[in-house]
Amino acid sequence: MSRLSSILSEEDFKEYKRLRDLEKTYKYESSNSNHVKRHRYRVKMRLVEYKGGKCLQCGYDKPFPSAFSFHHRDPSQKDFTVAAKMTSTNFEQLKKEVDKCDLLCCRCHAEHHEEEYQIAREKYLPSALLRAQNVRALRKQILLKYGLSIDVEKTCPSCGKKFVTRFPLQECCQNSCAKKMSRKVARPTQEELRQLMLTRSWAELGRQFRVTDNTVKGWAETYGLEIPVRRKPVTDRPCRQCGKMYRPENKEQQYCSSACRSIARRKVVRPSFAELLELRKTESLMQIGSRYGVNWCTVKEWIKMYSKESGTP
């Protein structure tokens, strides 16, 4: 395609692409599935015209074949469904089957069969209730063998509420009560937990109730209690580098400032400014760097830093 765009002009290339897309469209429309759809539409239209082209009950006569249905007057004489045989049966056989039918629109056809569906539902409902009663009686016989019964009135051991259940093994009235009864640890009440929180830590409460400290915090959040913020008393400590006393911001802090921390992390013992100036008189930057095991650029940075601190150019 890129070669064609370089050979053809812009207008010819656009026309070529339009014709190519049009060819794909025609190929799709000529496929087998679309051919079957068009064939079924034509056959349905011919059958509707053969039956008069309008609904026998309401007179609907718009040219939409999908809005019509063929209703068999006598279901016992029905050989096949017309819609299912439109592609595999010739038109003469379809006409013979359609002669047994009335042409109805989709609404009249649905209303006609609704009466049959209503009768079937009225017949089925009593039988369904009867079957349900029979099944219930069988269940009751099975439970009676073990001294159990259906629809037993019980008292919930968690909340004390009375309830009726049809499950003989059900003990609690709802899932929340069942979860409370399945707890392995006796949880304290709201007032007891409030009093304990004032005098003990989370870890001590966890050891007392044989749970984790986060579980005790969850109990407090469930009860809606205000969780106190417990922090260890902050005391001053000496800096590991300069020995100065400082107050740490957290328990991991070991140095009073970032300067002391950077000095403590140095892998090379840095000389003083006076020593550097004395060595600079007799040695080059590279020689001084090899003496201290660093690069000559590092020695140059030392001199700049000392000069900036002392204020000398």
Stockholm file with secondary structure:
# STOCKHOLM 1.0

chainA/1-313         MSRLSSILSEEDFKEYKRLRDLEKTYKYESSNSNHVKRHRYRVKMRLVEYKGGKCLQCGYDKPFPSAFSFHHRDPSQKDFTVAAKMTSTNFEQLKKEVDKCDLLCCRCHAEHHEEEYQIAREKYLPSALLRAQNVRALRKQILLKYGLSIDVEKTCPSCGKKFVTRFPLQECCQNSCAKKMSRKVARPTQEELRQLMLTRSWAELGRQFRVTDNTVKGWAETYGLEIPVRRKPVTDRPCRQCGKMYRPENKEQQYCSSACRSIARRKVVRPSFAELLELRKTESLMQIGSRYGVNWCTVKEWIKMYSKESGTP
#=GR chainA/1-313 SS CHHHHHHSCHHHHHHHHHHHHHHHHHHHHTSHHHHHHHHHHHHHHHHHHHTTSSCTTTCCCCSCGGGEEEEESCGGGCCSCTGGGTTTSCHHHHHHHHTTEEEEEHHHHHHHHHHHHHHHHHHHHHHHHHHHHHHHHHHHHHHHHTTCCSSEEEECTTTCCEEEESCTTCCSSSHHHHHHHTCSSCCCCHHHHHHHHHHSCHHHHHHHHTSCHHHHHHHHHHHTCCCCCCCCCCCCEECTTTCCEECCSSTTCCSSSHHHHHHHTCSSCCCCHHHHHHHHHHSCHHHHHHHHTSCHHHHHHHHHHHHHHHTCC
#=GC SS_cons         CHHHHHHSCHHHHHHHHHHHHHHHHHHHHTSHHHHHHHHHHHHHHHHHHHTTSSCTTTCCCCSCGGGEEEEESCGGGCCSCTGGGTTTSCHHHHHHHHTTEEEEEHHHHHHHHHHHHHHHHHHHHHHHHHHHHHHHHHHHHHHHHTTCCSSEEEECTTTCCEEEESCTTCCSSSHHHHHHHTCSSCCCCHHHHHHHHHHSCHHHHHHHHTSCHHHHHHHHHHHTCCCCCCCCCCCCEECTTTCCEECCSSTTCCSSSHHHHHHHTCSSCCCCHHHHHHHHHHSCHHHHHHHHTSCHHHHHHHHHHHHHHHTCC
//
